[in-house]
Amino acid sequence: MSEASDMQVNPQRAKQLAENIGHVAQMIGAANKANRKIRLVAVSKLKPATDILALHNPPTSQVDFGENYAQELTEKASLLPRSIRWHMIGALQSNKCRSLAKQIPNLWCVSSVDSNKKADELEKGRKALVEEQPGVGKTKLRIMVQVNTSGEESKSGVEPSDTASLCRHVRDKCPHLQLAGLMTIGAIARSKETTAETENEDFVALRETRDKVAQELGMDPSELELSMGMSSDFEGAIAQGSDEVRVGTTIFGERPLRKDAKVKGDTEEERK
Ligand SMILES: *Cc1c(COP(=O)(O)O)cnc(C)c1O
């Protein structure tokens, strides 16, 4: 791949992507009855850097993009403009955390933190970045704690009952990180049943966990954002109080199978 400056964006593809994200933005607006501020993270995992550039360029000027795999994120971030705000939303390996936070100055948020150790590694990486390049990475790296709201063993995330203690650790022990809120993926089966009318139990659980954490930490609930809702359920998530939705397929189309994706270096294990 080449630099963003000489990357070729196919005009037809760019037009299609702009239409798709415009449609999602309309749906968000329609679902957002309370007229809150809602962030749309465009989930670009396994999609080419040219798709991201097409949406980041005017007139769309989308700034928030989500990626799942450390290696893919690192590669894309090195090619694409610094004005992008990257969100790491995928399963994190502790041994990748430090370099992610250090190497990607425009890594804006890590949404999948589920242990003190991962928070500590991100803290070390961001501290090193600030010390080596004063002025770069001056703003704190935002952290969302991923909560396992569905109780499924296969899902990553902390248990609701352990969430406050991890949040406290990030807030009190990690000066280069900013506790931004809580994230859940939720069970697929439940998300299929979710409409704007029926409540999704995962989203109820995340909201309740947020309220408890706020109380235990002496914070106002509004200081902790909720990141919940994907292509299949983002309208319902907004109705239930989501502050951030992470939408991939509806914007970019179906993804290639993970094993076919052209990403070097990641192991199958971390792609689960
Ligand atoms: C892939 C992914 C998304 C986007 O999923 P879509 O169904 O394609 O919208 C959102 N959040 C996380 C954590 C993901 O891994």
The ligand as an SDF file (V2000), in Angstrom:
LIG
                    3D

 15 15  0  0  0  0  0  0  0  0999 V2000
  -17.4120   -5.7800   14.0210 C   0  0  0  0  0  0  0  0  0  0  0  0
  -17.8640   -5.0470   15.2070 C   0  0  0  0  0  0  0  0  0  0  0  0
  -18.8630   -4.0640   15.1030 C   0  0  0  0  0  0  0  0  0  0  0  0
  -19.6210   -3.7560   13.8240 C   0  0  0  0  0  0  0  0  0  0  0  0
  -20.4640   -4.8300   13.4810 O   0  0  0  0  0  0  0  0  0  0  0  0
  -21.5230   -4.7120   12.2770 P   0  0  0  0  0  0  0  0  0  0  0  0
  -22.5190   -5.7560   12.5930 O   0  0  0  0  0  0  0  0  0  0  0  0
  -20.7670   -4.9920   11.0370 O   0  0  0  0  0  0  0  0  0  0  0  0
  -22.0910   -3.3520   12.2890 O   0  0  0  0  0  0  0  0  0  0  0  0
  -19.1820   -3.3510   16.2650 C   0  0  0  0  0  0  0  0  0  0  0  0
  -18.5570   -3.5920   17.4430 N   0  0  0  0  0  0  0  0  0  0  0  0
  -17.6050   -4.5390   17.5720 C   0  0  0  0  0  0  0  0  0  0  0  0
  -16.9640   -4.7380   18.8930 C   0  0  0  0  0  0  0  0  0  0  0  0
  -17.2340   -5.2910   16.4610 C   0  0  0  0  0  0  0  0  0  0  0  0
  -16.3070   -6.2390   16.6190 O   0  0  0  0  0  0  0  0  0  0  0  0
  1  2  1  0
  2  3  1  0
  2 14  2  0
  3  4  1  0
  3 10  2  0
  4  5  1  0
  5  6  1  0
  6  7  2  0
  6  8  1  0
  6  9  1  0
 10 11  1  0
 11 12  2  0
 12 13  1  0
 12 14  1  0
 14 15  1  0
M  END
$$$$
